[in-house]
């Protein structure tokens, strides 16, 4: 569904990505992990065709978007939904107007059809229909992110979803709702997705495969369990804070309290029982 082949990208002579290659199968979630400034979000901009690489190929459904004109790129983007960091809702519009914005803008649906689509997508992301007339600043951060996902879905019913740090700044419960929704969209609706994050727990929860970047190069590409077992000092250093947090949480559990705890799909505990 998605493939990057030896992609290089720079801005004003500063190298951002070097030789980046990976593929995303249909119905799979690929997580791009790495420290700030490693080039994660740049990959999403490249996949949207908002910027072009210096060299290499980017294929969407087998079509190299680096060779396309703007009109064909626009057509490709109709099948891609983007969920921006912090949600990026229009603060002067209601929830319903945000979700229905693209439908109204293109004028392909009547107002009744747009309202029905808005309500349908509110329910899909687990929000009450009566939120349709609320303003974004009346919602919690987690609700705003779900509205942003509903907006991306309602716009074109995209086959591909791109998430840029979708849980940043959210409390654990809201983060869990967002990652549960990402999993549901993949497993129940067959969406292919790429998620950029620095949150290791989210990466291990939703990622079929994980790509880790370091200074614009791929440091790791593979399954979550393989990342957890990697002996590379860079990866050990990156995972260390999360492993310490997990170990501390286990120590706070009462005797027998760890039984039946939810698994992240990987030990991530650095040997902590």
BAFI-3210 file (N, C-alpha, C; in Angstrom, 3 decimals, decimal comma, padded with zeros to 6 digits):
// residues 273
n [1|2|3|4|5|6|7|8|9|10|11|12|13|14|15|16|17|18|19|20|21|22|23|24|25|26|27|28|29|30|31|32|33|34|35|36|37|38|39|40|41|42|43|44|45|46|47|48|49|50|51|52|53|54|55|56|57|58|59|60|61|62|63|64|65|66|67|68|69|70|71|72|73|74|75|76|77|78|79|80|81|82|83|84|85|86|87|88|89|90|91|92|93|94|95|96|97|98|99|100|101|102|103|104|105|106|107|108|109|110|111|112|113|114|115|116|117|118|119|120|121|122|123|124|125|126|127|128|129|130|131|132|133|134|135|136|137|138|139|140|141|142|143|144|145|146|147|148|149|150|151|152|153|154|155|156|157|158|159|160|161|162|163|164|165|166|167|168|169|170|171|172|173|174|175|176|177|178|179|180|181|182|183|184|185|186|187|188|189|190|191|192|193|194|195|196|197|198|199|200|201|202|203|204|205|206|207|208|209|210|211|212|213|214|215|216|217|218|219|220|221|222|223|224|225|226|227|228|229|230|231|232|233|234|235|236|237|238|239|240|241|242|243|244|245|246|247|248|249|250|251|252|253|254|255|256|257|258|259|260|261|262|263|264|265|266|267|268|269|270|271|272|273]
n.u [000,832|001,929|005,129|008,447|011,447|014,753|014,828|015,918|016,096|016,353|016,641|017,383|020,096|020,486|020,532|017,761|016,501|017,965|018,467|016,057|013,995|011,106|008,159|004,560|002,088|-001,181|-003,845|-002,284|-000,579|001,975|004,434|006,285|009,010|011,033|013,480|012,900|013,234|014,259|013,232|010,702|008,024|008,435|008,325|005,569|004,703|005,956|004,606|002,093|002,606|003,232|005,734|008,637|010,984|014,622|015,829|015,051|012,093|008,541|005,904|002,447|-000,036|001,352|001,967|004,252|004,520|006,275|006,672|004,464|002,073|000,493|-002,293|-002,815|-001,668|-003,449|-005,688|-004,724|-004,420|-007,029|-007,595|-006,319|-006,227|-005,446|-004,389|-003,680|-001,085|-002,122|-004,704|-005,714|-008,149|-010,628|-011,059|-013,109|-015,309|-018,075|-018,216|-019,620|-019,405|-016,653|-016,185|-017,749|-016,611|-014,977|-016,779|-018,826|-017,345|-016,615|-019,061|-020,515|-022,462|-025,739|-027,065|-028,494|-027,505|-024,824|-025,027|-026,007|-023,795|-021,902|-022,989|-022,917|-020,172|-019,361|-020,460|-019,016|-016,411|-016,846|-018,199|-020,821|-023,824|-024,955|-022,923|-022,538|-023,077|-021,345|-018,450|-014,949|-013,269|-014,787|-014,504|-012,733|-009,179|-008,789|-011,287|-011,242|-009,219|-010,472|-012,555|-011,017|-010,099|-012,559|-013,157|-011,149|-011,929|-014,534|-014,197|-013,303|-013,610|-011,086|-008,568|-006,111|-004,637|-002,949|-001,198|-000,095|001,668|-000,644|-001,468|-000,160|000,223|-002,087|-004,036|-003,548|-005,931|-007,390|-005,511|-005,494|-008,045|-007,789|-005,769|-007,063|-009,113|-007,636|-006,730|-009,206|-010,075|-008,209|-008,500|-011,253|-012,171|-010,288|-008,305|-005,291|-002,391|-000,087|001,690|003,178|005,142|006,484|005,944|006,461|004,844|002,429|003,397|004,109|001,639|-000,082|001,356|001,938|004,355|007,493|009,356|012,349|013,867|016,986|018,602|017,704|018,176|017,397|017,365|016,317|014,125|011,315|009,618|007,827|008,660|011,200|012,452|012,422|014,209|016,556|020,081|021,321|022,988|021,803|019,034|018,638|019,110|017,036|014,748|015,094|013,990|011,231|011,176|012,068|009,929|007,873|008,889|008,853|006,122|005,268|006,471|004,929|002,578|000,210|000,792|000,433|-000,948|-000,187|-001,223|-002,949|-002,608|-002,740|-001,162|001,498|002,251|004,879|007,753|009,246|010,308|012,848|013,664|012,317|010,142]
n.v [-001,211|001,248|002,512|003,425|004,165|004,343|007,117|010,410|013,544|017,032|020,312|023,509|022,810|021,316|018,105|015,983|013,447|010,322|007,876|006,414|003,646|001,696|-000,384|-000,526|-002,738|-003,443|-002,652|-002,582|-001,208|001,016|002,174|005,068|005,756|007,609|010,017|013,583|015,664|013,761|013,302|012,238|013,402|014,594|012,497|011,996|014,330|013,972|011,677|012,724|014,231|016,869|017,897|017,240|014,565|014,773|012,720|009,311|007,173|007,327|005,364|005,033|002,776|001,558|003,647|006,101|008,897|010,961|011,676|012,892|015,341|018,298|018,093|015,315|014,519|015,714|014,112|011,681|012,373|012,433|009,962|009,744|010,329|012,797|013,184|015,668|016,795|017,665|017,871|020,150|021,541|023,756|026,570|028,401|027,152|024,913|021,571|019,919|021,444|021,383|018,621|018,229|019,931|019,560|018,167|020,044|022,076|021,067|020,755|018,528|017,211|017,535|019,632|018,070|015,507|015,908|016,489|014,027|012,417|013,564|012,998|010,217|009,730|010,864|009,023|006,786|007,360|007,219|009,293|011,375|012,216|014,651|016,439|017,840|020,562|021,830|023,850|023,522|024,287|023,638|021,018|018,159|017,419|014,817|014,305|016,249|015,217|012,921|014,037|015,186|012,883|011,912|013,946|013,539|011,033|011,468|013,207|011,932|009,196|007,745|005,430|005,301|006,334|008,889|009,619|012,124|012,237|011,492|011,220|013,024|015,033|014,155|012,692|009,429|007,837|009,090|008,853|006,077|005,663|006,858|005,285|002,817|003,385|003,779|001,162|-000,114|001,064|000,019|-002,831|-003,408|-001,890|-001,965|-000,029|001,299|002,471|005,023|005,916|008,473|008,853|009,529|008,086|005,229|003,175|003,495|002,942|000,207|-000,843|-000,364|-000,816|-002,831|-003,139|-001,543|001,345|002,828|005,930|007,642|010,574|010,999|008,618|005,129|003,301|001,027|-001,521|-003,366|-005,965|-005,311|-006,833|-007,557|-005,101|-004,547|-006,460|-005,681|-005,194|-002,811|000,116|002,682|002,110|000,824|002,998|004,693|003,239|002,955|004,928|004,324|001,626|001,830|003,236|001,352|-000,710|000,592|000,956|-001,701|-002,357|-000,919|-002,278|-004,180|-007,293|-009,958|-008,323|-007,945|-009,916|-010,837|-008,408|-005,961|-006,656|-005,183|-006,346|-006,828|-007,399|-005,234|-004,591|-004,899|-007,180|-007,128|-008,831]
n.w [000,000|000,815|000,121|000,722|-000,927|-000,569|000,287|000,333|001,970|002,345|003,847|002,932|002,667|004,963|006,141|006,475|006,145|005,315|002,987|003,537|003,756|003,683|003,932|003,929|004,503|003,142|005,304|007,556|010,444|010,644|012,779|013,339|015,106|017,393|018,624|019,222|016,373|014,677|012,197|011,890|011,525|009,089|007,299|007,140|005,848|003,404|002,518|002,106|-000,067|000,240|000,360|-001,652|-002,091|-002,172|-003,495|-004,459|-004,146|-003,598|-003,100|-003,499|-003,376|-005,475|-007,197|-008,025|-006,236|-006,321|-008,880|-009,877|-011,108|-009,677|-009,835|-010,062|-007,663|-005,898|-006,317|-005,339|-002,641|-001,812|-000,896|001,451|004,885|007,272|010,565|012,611|014,879|018,143|017,202|015,746|015,176|013,756|015,568|015,489|014,573|015,023|016,433|014,636|012,268|011,901|011,404|009,136|007,323|004,918|003,292|002,952|001,781|-000,725|-001,806|-002,645|-001,340|000,089|002,754|004,609|004,105|004,780|007,519|008,431|007,854|009,540|012,102|012,000|011,962|014,357|016,168|015,365|016,285|018,942|020,302|021,692|019,959|020,625|020,860|018,586|018,194|019,859|020,772|019,928|022,130|024,272|024,736|026,032|025,778|024,746|023,562|021,555|019,911|019,006|017,564|015,563|014,268|013,384|011,570|009,638|008,693|007,754|005,646|003,221|003,432|003,816|002,599|003,693|006,729|008,415|011,309|013,414|016,173|017,910|020,596|022,170|025,040|026,291|028,968|030,561|030,309|028,233|026,201|025,911|024,868|022,355|021,130|021,194|019,394|017,040|016,662|016,273|013,886|012,158|012,512|012,285|010,160|008,220|007,709|006,481|008,050|009,194|011,966|013,695|016,541|019,837|021,957|023,636|024,707|023,283|020,722|020,883|021,389|019,149|016,800|013,979|012,791|013,521|012,861|013,664|013,892|013,727|013,759|011,150|009,810|009,382|012,247|013,253|012,079|012,195|014,069|017,164|019,427|018,628|018,611|021,342|022,232|021,116|021,046|020,528|021,557|021,202|021,039|023,480|025,178|024,413|025,147|027,875|029,847|029,753|030,481|033,111|034,226|033,943|035,565|038,049|038,381|038,618|041,045|042,787|042,880|044,821|046,641|044,410|042,733|040,149|038,608|035,732|034,489|031,859|028,786|026,902|024,631|024,603|026,656|027,755|030,163|030,956|032,276|034,645|036,823]
ca.u [000,000|002,846|006,526|009,520|012,651|015,977|014,411|016,751|015,408|017,087|016,094|018,446|021,391|020,519|019,989|016,688|016,360|018,995|018,308|014,947|013,214|010,238|006,871|003,404|001,122|-002,589|-004,456|-001,259|-000,181|003,417|004,758|007,576|009,421|012,344|013,552|012,540|014,201|014,830|012,661|009,459|006,902|008,772|007,845|004,143|004,589|006,340|003,536|000,989|003,025|003,352|007,116|009,199|012,338|015,734|016,011|014,281|010,719|007,485|004,811|001,143|-000,729|002,172|002,180|005,304|003,952|007,304|006,689|003,124|001,763|-000,320|-003,666|-002,847|-001,418|-004,708|-006,530|-004,167|-004,692|-008,426|-007,663|-005,466|-006,695|-004,354|-004,760|-002,548|-000,748|-003,038|-006,027|-005,773|-009,523|-010,927|-011,673|-014,277|-016,375|-018,584|-017,762|-020,250|-018,827|-015,303|-016,236|-018,359|-016,005|-014,579|-017,979|-019,500|-016,463|-016,659|-020,430|-021,024|-023,548|-026,649|-026,878|-029,032|-026,558|-023,624|-025,335|-026,081|-022,419|-021,259|-023,497|-022,425|-018,750|-019,268|-020,715|-017,915|-015,251|-017,235|-018,683|-022,272|-024,344|-025,313|-021,746|-022,425|-023,136|-020,371|-017,225|-013,802|-012,710|-015,665|-014,224|-011,443|-008,177|-009,048|-012,446|-010,811|-008,483|-011,435|-013,225|-010,071|-010,134|-013,845|-013,034|-010,343|-012,699|-015,727|-013,834|-013,239|-013,536|-009,764|-008,013|-004,884|-004,699|-001,658|-001,365|001,099|001,660|-002,067|-001,779|000,681|-000,457|-003,317|-003,912|-003,494|-007,229|-007,699|-004,574|-005,950|-009,209|-007,319|-005,085|-008,102|-009,801|-006,718|-006,783|-010,513|-010,120|-007,405|-008,959|-012,652|-012,459|-009,239|-007,521|-003,832|-002,028|001,261|001,595|004,410|005,020|007,656|005,424|006,811|003,690|001,528|004,028|004,013|000,236|-000,793|002,188|002,276|005,807|008,021|010,579|012,943|014,801|018,006|019,241|017,281|018,468|016,692|018,183|015,649|012,890|010,888|008,551|008,015|009,453|012,597|012,968|012,622|015,370|017,727|021,214|021,929|023,013|020,831|017,694|018,644|018,993|015,707|013,739|015,389|013,041|009,949|011,378|012,135|008,571|007,136|009,394|008,367|004,688|005,140|006,856|003,844|001,423|000,113|001,121|-000,542|-001,684|000,209|-001,895|-003,984|-002,403|-002,760|000,148|001,768|002,728|006,326|008,078|009,601|010,569|014,268|013,880|011,499|009,078]
ca.v [000,000|002,387|002,107|004,405|003,532|005,153|008,526|011,457|014,839|018,068|021,670|024,533|022,173|020,508|016,772|015,562|012,001|009,725|006,465|005,808|002,656|000,752|-000,560|-000,738|-003,596|-003,039|-003,022|-002,638|000,043|001,208|003,234|005,723|006,076|008,242|011,264|014,818|016,093|012,641|013,264|011,462|014,120|014,855|011,354|012,203|015,387|013,355|010,774|013,559|014,965|018,291|018,183|016,173|014,194|015,095|011,525|008,178|007,020|007,128|004,737|004,835|001,826|001,277|004,838|006,944|010,243|011,982|011,995|013,329|016,766|018,672|017,605|013,891|014,454|016,055|012,923|010,701|012,830|012,164|008,645|009,798|011,206|013,244|013,625|016,501|016,916|018,540|017,880|021,240|021,876|025,172|026,944|029,254|026,304|023,888|020,203|019,470|022,172|020,851|017,294|018,322|021,032|019,171|017,814|021,291|022,854|020,535|020,921|017,322|016,684|018,512|019,845|016,928|014,401|016,241|016,321|012,591|011,914|014,057|012,217|008,843|009,670|011,103|007,740|005,889|007,630|007,051|010,539|011,550|013,051|015,992|017,311|018,398|022,026|022,354|024,412|022,706|024,602|023,076|019,594|017,749|017,170|013,531|014,459|017,009|014,322|012,028|014,848|015,319|011,618|011,888|014,859|012,874|009,933|011,960|013,980|011,146|007,784|007,419|004,094|005,470|007,343|009,311|010,207|012,826|012,347|011,642|011,197|013,980|015,942|013,595|011,837|008,022|007,307|009,632|008,229|004,711|005,722|007,164|004,118|001,807|003,780|003,485|-000,283|-000,465|001,479|-000,953|-004,218|-003,544|-001,147|-002,234|001,155|001,249|003,700|005,322|006,756|009,047|009,071|009,284|007,340|003,835|002,319|003,586|002,270|-001,236|-001,233|-000,295|-001,039|-004,142|-003,046|-000,279|001,901|003,809|006,831|008,344|011,581|010,868|007,293|004,046|002,577|-000,266|-001,736|-004,740|-006,204|-004,674|-007,686|-007,495|-003,825|-004,700|-007,319|-005,187|-004,840|-001,551|001,102|003,739|001,634|000,632|004,322|005,232|002,483|002,915|005,629|003,620|000,410|002,223|003,578|000,096|-001,405|001,309|000,670|-003,064|-002,363|-000,315|-003,166|-005,026|-008,696|-010,599|-007,327|-007,947|-010,982|-010,409|-007,064|-005,872|-006,757|-004,261|-007,120|-006,974|-007,321|-003,838|-004,406|-005,061|-008,297|-007,013|-009,843]
ca.w [000,000|000,913|000,094|000,539|-001,435|-000,535|000,281|000,935|002,006|003,077|003,801|002,958|002,860|006,189|005,884|007,371|005,987|004,472|002,621|004,283|002,999|004,389|003,265|004,800|003,829|003,253|006,570|008,595|011,068|010,794|013,726|013,182|016,472|017,446|019,399|018,523|015,377|013,929|010,850|011,883|010,919|007,688|006,517|006,878|004,830|002,138|002,101|001,628|-001,259|000,553|-000,035|-002,484|-001,657|-003,060|-004,310|-003,976|-004,612|-002,606|-003,832|-002,875|-004,253|-006,642|-008,015|-007,466|-006,138|-006,549|-010,304|-010,273|-011,077|-008,521|-010,003|-009,699|-006,225|-005,230|-006,392|-004,403|-001,271|-001,476|-000,263|002,639|005,950|008,135|011,913|012,997|016,293|018,892|016,590|014,755|014,795|013,553|016,845|015,270|014,045|015,915|016,171|013,393|011,133|011,698|010,788|007,814|006,562|003,555|002,536|002,591|000,910|-002,079|-002,281|-003,295|-000,518|000,642|004,197|005,347|003,951|005,541|008,938|008,694|007,844|010,765|013,236|011,851|012,309|015,801|016,826|015,019|017,143|020,333|020,900|021,669|018,879|021,100|020,812|017,243|018,224|020,819|020,219|020,324|023,445|025,298|024,805|026,576|024,748|024,110|022,678|020,382|019,006|018,345|016,540|014,455|013,529|012,684|010,425|008,616|008,129|007,047|004,463|001,979|003,776|003,276|002,772|004,469|007,779|008,946|012,641|013,884|017,644|018,246|022,032|022,898|025,957|026,835|030,144|030,158|029,900|026,907|025,263|025,658|023,972|021,015|020,561|020,953|018,167|015,932|016,465|015,721|012,485|011,417|012,576|011,884|008,932|007,249|007,366|006,506|008,755|009,657|013,151|014,239|017,977|020,679|023,095|023,409|025,003|022,128|019,590|021,065|021,407|017,866|015,635|013,440|012,651|014,029|012,292|014,560|013,225|014,495|012,920|009,761|009,269|010,054|013,218|013,464|011,322|012,441|015,035|018,467|020,311|018,198|019,107|022,783|022,471|020,394|021,903|020,101|022,652|020,926|021,380|024,932|025,793|024,121|025,890|029,308|030,730|029,823|031,270|034,516|034,650|034,073|036,745|039,232|038,512|039,132|042,464|043,580|042,927|046,012|046,360|043,515|041,950|038,747|037,875|034,795|033,979|030,408|028,152|025,802|023,497|024,754|028,078|028,007|031,594|031,235|033,186|035,861|036,808]
c.u [000,865|004,277|007,426|010,772|013,801|015,691|015,428|015,973|016,224|016,369|017,249|019,809|021,518|019,819|018,952|016,527|017,433|018,697|017,185|014,132|012,381|008,940|005,794|002,391|-000,295|-003,169|-003,499|-001,040|001,328|003,636|006,156|007,951|010,781|012,317|013,144|013,647|014,798|014,259|011,326|008,333|007,163|008,281|006,363|003,930|004,963|005,234|002,317|001,338|003,129|004,765|007,604|010,608|013,400|016,013|015,229|012,849|009,774|006,262|003,570|000,336|000,024|002,489|003,182|004,837|004,993|007,338|005,382|002,987|000,773|-001,751|-003,770|-002,558|-002,685|-005,645|-006,052|-004,517|-006,137|-008,597|-006,814|-006,069|-005,546|-004,914|-003,550|-002,313|-001,641|-004,422|-006,209|-007,187|-009,650|-011,683|-012,886|-015,475|-016,833|-017,975|-018,329|-019,666|-017,405|-015,339|-016,762|-017,713|-015,693|-015,785|-018,718|-018,675|-016,539|-018,074|-021,026|-022,204|-024,452|-026,472|-027,383|-028,076|-025,291|-023,877|-025,408|-024,682|-021,684|-021,696|-022,970|-020,971|-018,494|-019,447|-019,554|-016,708|-015,623|-017,674|-020,200|-022,693|-024,637|-024,117|-021,651|-022,397|-022,182|-019,176|-016,031|-013,278|-013,603|-015,391|-012,879|-010,464|-008,423|-010,227|-012,068|-010,062|-009,447|-012,251|-012,316|-010,033|-011,443|-013,808|-012,255|-011,118|-013,863|-015,380|-013,915|-013,304|-012,202|-009,360|-006,781|-005,099|-003,288|-001,895|-000,050|000,971|000,223|-002,392|-000,948|-000,157|-001,721|-003,028|-003,980|-004,826|-007,601|-006,786|-005,025|-007,150|-008,775|-006,641|-006,057|-008,841|-008,927|-006,725|-008,104|-010,602|-009,290|-008,093|-010,387|-012,967|-011,338|-008,379|-006,021|-003,350|-000,537|001,111|002,979|004,198|006,392|007,251|005,608|005,626|002,708|002,086|003,864|002,560|-000,356|000,036|002,299|003,788|006,234|009,287|011,091|013,989|015,801|018,746|018,977|017,573|017,676|017,669|017,624|014,416|012,469|009,763|008,890|008,890|010,925|013,239|013,302|013,881|016,652|018,842|021,840|021,875|021,993|019,436|017,587|018,428|017,592|014,622|013,910|014,389|011,709|010,085|011,425|010,743|007,729|007,567|008,883|006,891|004,472|005,461|005,757|002,621|001,402|000,476|000,030|-001,252|-001,314|-000,509|-002,960|-003,786|-002,378|-001,341|000,293|002,187|004,237|006,652|008,384|010,010|012,029|014,527|013,079|010,365|007,713]
c.v [001,259|001,844|003,312|003,661|004,533|006,655|009,390|012,761|015,812|019,403|022,651|023,940|021,336|019,182|016,405|014,042|011,491|008,245|005,743|004,898|001,821|000,640|-000,837|-001,552|-003,069|-003,541|-003,103|-001,246|000,046|002,377|003,752|006,292|006,767|009,525|012,467|015,203|014,992|012,498|012,560|012,175|014,461|013,724|011,508|013,266|014,853|012,438|011,529|014,293|016,452|018,795|017,004|015,847|014,676|013,931|010,383|008,213|006,831|006,611|004,613|003,963|001,612|002,461|005,764|008,396|011,329|012,435|012,611|014,835|017,031|018,150|016,133|013,706|014,754|014,850|011,839|011,076|012,576|010,821|008,578|010,770|011,532|013,722|014,356|016,466|017,967|018,652|018,919|021,498|023,376|025,670|027,848|028,467|025,317|022,534|019,707|020,149|021,711|019,525|017,376|019,326|020,654|018,822|019,064|022,094|022,385|020,533|019,714|016,712|017,833|018,608|018,663|015,738|014,648|016,031|014,839|011,981|012,330|013,223|010,784|008,731|010,039|009,793|006,776|006,091|007,650|008,308|010,647|012,504|014,475|016,935|018,089|019,925|022,648|022,937|023,571|022,995|024,163|021,588|019,344|017,517|015,872|013,586|015,219|016,124|013,389|012,774|015,002|014,043|011,504|012,783|014,206|011,759|010,423|012,618|013,142|009,644|007,216|005,966|004,134|006,572|007,610|010,038|010,844|013,060|012,464|011,669|012,186|014,901|015,402|012,787|010,373|007,452|007,796|009,034|006,822|004,699|005,979|005,943|002,962|002,106|003,493|001,993|-000,709|-000,104|000,548|-002,317|-004,408|-002,890|-001,243|-001,052|000,847|002,541|003,772|006,277|007,182|009,290|008,988|008,469|005,847|002,908|002,325|002,814|000,755|-001,709|-001,321|-000,740|-002,502|-004,241|-001,649|000,086|002,947|004,609|007,404|009,267|011,333|009,545|006,238|003,286|001,186|-000,321|-003,182|-004,810|-005,587|-005,522|-007,668|-006,179|-003,933|-005,500|-006,796|-004,797|-003,496|-000,527|002,229|003,338|001,385|001,968|004,898|004,552|002,568|003,666|004,906|002,344|000,727|002,551|002,329|-000,648|-000,749|001,030|-000,728|-003,120|-001,796|-001,210|-003,936|-006,458|-009,351|-009,637|-007,298|-009,000|-010,398|-009,027|-007,088|-005,930|-005,726|-005,007|-007,321|-006,822|-005,907|-003,565|-004,573|-006,141|-008,191|-008,020|-009,199]
c.w [000,000|000,865|-000,111|000,114|-001,455|-000,593|001,025|000,898|002,841|002,926|003,941|003,283|004,117|005,945|006,943|007,345|005,031|004,237|003,321|003,361|003,964|003,606|004,301|004,019|004,031|004,573|007,736|009,198|011,258|011,748|013,424|014,541|016,416|018,247|018,567|017,550|014,543|012,526|010,749|011,127|009,454|006,794|006,196|005,801|003,454|001,619|001,582|000,333|-001,027|000,270|-000,856|-002,018|-002,644|-004,003|-003,682|-004,480|-003,428|-003,357|-002,954|-003,823|-005,564|-007,530|-007,324|-007,435|-006,342|-007,997|-010,788|-010,262|-009,943|-008,631|-009,613|-008,215|-005,430|-005,212|-005,428|-002,970|-000,858|-000,782|001,006|003,643|006,885|009,470|012,473|014,502|016,941|018,247|015,513|014,253|014,569|014,785|016,692|014,738|015,101|015,564|014,841|012,170|010,849|010,946|009,357|006,880|005,117|002,699|002,067|001,588|-000,533|-002,656|-002,963|-002,542|-000,076|002,145|005,020|005,284|004,762|007,035|009,306|008,749|009,107|011,965|013,192|012,298|013,779|016,565|016,586|015,927|018,628|021,044|020,760|020,559|019,338|021,185|019,509|017,242|019,240|020,089|020,698|021,721|024,599|025,518|025,481|025,425|024,008|023,158|021,411|019,392|018,283|017,297|015,323|013,616|012,758|011,454|009,291|007,931|007,280|005,729|003,196|002,218|003,293|003,517|003,672|005,497|008,297|010,262|013,076|015,385|018,184|019,727|022,840|023,776|026,581|028,100|029,703|029,667|028,503|025,848|024,898|024,716|022,529|020,390|020,328|019,649|016,940|015,621|015,829|014,237|011,609|011,350|012,074|010,548|007,900|006,860|007,465|007,141|009,069|010,832|013,594|015,725|018,635|021,896|022,852|023,656|023,840|020,944|019,693|021,025|019,999|016,668|015,228|013,260|013,088|013,263|013,259|013,809|014,218|013,541|011,444|009,100|010,035|010,951|013,481|012,590|011,536|013,443|016,390|019,386|019,930|018,634|020,586|023,101|021,831|021,357|021,548|021,234|022,449|021,369|022,879|025,646|025,602|024,961|027,404|030,185|030,857|030,653|032,757|035,057|034,847|035,330|038,027|039,467|039,073|040,622|043,360|043,687|044,243|045,656|045,518|042,609|040,495|037,938|036,966|034,243|032,457|029,877|027,065|024,552|023,557|026,216|028,494|029,445|031,960|032,262|034,458|035,805|036,872]
res [x|x|x|x|x|x|x|x|x|x|x|x|x|x|x|x|x|x|x|x|x|x|x|x|x|x|x|x|x|x|x|x|x|x|x|x|x|x|x|x|x|x|x|x|x|x|x|x|x|x|x|x|x|x|x|x|x|x|x|x|x|x|x|x|x|x|x|x|x|x|x|x|x|x|x|x|x|x|x|x|x|x|x|x|x|x|x|x|x|x|x|x|x|x|x|x|x|x|x|x|x|x|x|x|x|x|x|x|x|x|x|x|x|x|x|x|x|x|x|x|x|x|x|x|x|x|x|x|x|x|x|x|x|x|x|x|x|x|x|x|x|x|x|x|x|x|x|x|x|x|x|x|x|x|x|x|x|x|x|x|x|x|x|x|x|x|x|x|x|x|x|x|x|x|x|x|x|x|x|x|x|x|x|x|x|x|x|x|x|x|x|x|x|x|x|x|x|x|x|x|x|x|x|x|x|x|x|x|x|x|x|x|x|x|x|x|x|x|x|x|x|x|x|x|x|x|x|x|x|x|x|x|x|x|x|x|x|x|x|x|x|x|x|x|x|x|x|x|x|x|x|x|x|x|x|x|x|x|x|x|x|x|x|x|x|x|x|x|x|x|x|x|x]
***
